[in-house]
Every structure is written in structure tokens, then in C-alpha cells.
Amino acid sequence: MFLLGSAYPTAKLGLNASIPPILFGSLRMAIVFICLLPFLKFKLPNIKYLLPLIGFGISMGTSVNLFLYLSVNASNILSPIVIGAQLSIPIAIIISSIFIGENISGKKWILIITSFLGILLIAFDPKIADEILGFLLICCMAFFYALAQVFSRYLKELDVKFTNACMGGIGFISLLILSIYFEGNTITHLKELNTDAWLLAFYHGVLCSLMGHMSMFYLYKFYPVGQVLPFYALFPVFGILLSFFIFGEIPTLIMVIGGIIVVTSVFLLQKIR
């Protein structure tokens, strides 16, 4: 959870080191793909996995990284977007009920509504009046992260390394195309990246993606989802603490109260899944 929480302040450091946001996501996915390539057995999966695999790659590899780095780039304070990312859990439950038919009990609905109310409270904090774009972008990221979790349920029988390599390949190519089109001068940007920028890109690719996200998918093979996901509620704690130590960012009282509401609601949601 420390690695997942550290993605936000370290992303800000990377963007401060002049990595364009979409290119940052593309580099992260390229590193994931290259690192997993030597461990792959080149065998096409069953055709029934094709659409979920593409959906997982586009939602997790492309969309999550796109909106994450755009959100961090648009934000001057990180605490609201770190907390806003927690919306992925209640959104995932809602999406699962629509597409997979999972039942949502009355207790879950109460906690889902409570988590959204916590986010709404943070949105009314006067300090983030100029941060609304970043806040909306992180909500988009939460939606696609939730969608990726739903797609991943259809891919449980596939090797985690294979699914994440496909995600990395799809994310790398699609984000690179978007970067070329919207950010331009891609070759120039790559040439101008300094050592710190490359180290941060490797940190996100190797530690945040390979060790952070893949370790969670790996644990799903041995433990029930309900036992693993409650720990997901811890990553905002590490993200906010690191934002304080790196940038001296102190959350307002409204952010703290809203954050407690959201994190507690998400934690309880995952406990009763």
C-alpha cells in the first residue's frame, strides 16, 4: 500500500522534472511491458478472454494512467486527489452489480452513499476551488480503475504476468499515440529527460505497477477478495503523509473529515464484500 500511495507525490516530482503527463504514463507502461516480456510464454489465450483482456488493457493501462497523470499535473495540492481515488471501490461494486449481477445489500448502499458524501464534502472545501479540474480527472481515473477490477475477474484463470504484459503493451502504444498527438515533440521530450525523470519513470513502472498492483492481483489467487481489498484503504494514508514530507502539504480540516468518511466507508465496504 505504501507503493500505491507513493505514486501520487512521486508523479508530481516526475511532472516537475518536465515529463509531459501522457508521455509519463506511456513510459510507465513501456517499462512494465519490457520487464515482463522475458517471463512470457507466447501462447494465445482462449478466444473468450480476448475482449476482457482488451478491456482490461484499455481501462487499466491506458485510461487509469491517462487520467492519473493529467489529474496530478492539473493539481497544486495532492490530498484531495489521493482521497478521490478511493471512489474506485464503490464504483467497482456498482459496475459489478450491473454487468456481473452481484447483489448490493442495504448496508453496502449506505456505505457507497456515505463515501460519495465524503467526496462531496471535500469538493466544497474553499482551498480546492481552483483544483476542481484535477478532482474531476481523478474521479475519471477511479471509474476506469473500477472497470479494470471488473474486467480482471474474467481473467482470473490467466497468468498475472501475461495479463499485465498485455496491459503494458496496450497502454504504452495507445498513450504514446495520444502523447504524440496532444503533447507533440515526443522525441525532443525524451532527449530532454534528465536522470531524475528516468528514475521516477522506472519507480512507477517497476515498483508502483509491477510490485504494487501485481502483488494485489497475485494475492487474489490465494486469499478471498474481501481479505485483500481492505488494505487498499491504507494507501491514501501513505499518499498524504508522503505529500506532507515531500511538499510540506497540510490537509485542511474539511479534507481530513471528508477523508476519514471516505476511507472508513471504503474500508467497511470491502470488509463486507
Beta strands, then each sheet from edge to edge (+ up, - down):
end
